[in-house]
Amino acid sequence: MPMYYFHLRDNEPILDPDGTDLIDVEAARGHAEGVARELMFKTDGILGEAWSMWSMHVEDADGLELFSFEMSQVPHGNGR
C-alpha cells in the first residue's frame, strides 16, 4: 500500500514523520479530513494559533503534494 504523509502548515510546518499506509488517494483524503475533524474537536488550535490559520497538506512517499485544504474548510465534529 502507498504511504501518505499528513503535514500541518501555518508559519512553520508540523511534519508527519511516520506517514500512514492507505489504499489510495481517496482513502488519504478521507483520513486527512477525519484527522482534521478530530484535532478541531479536541482543541481550539495548536502552537497558539487558531485552526483557521492552519492547513493540511498531504504528500506521497516521494514528497509530491497530492492535495491540501484549509482546516477551516472541514466541518466540525469528531469524525467518528
Secondary structure, DSSP 4 states (H G I P E B T S, - for coil): --EEEEEEESSS-B--SS-EE-SSHHHHHHHHHHHHHHHHHH-SEETTEEGGG-EEEEEETTS-EEEEEEGGGSPPS---
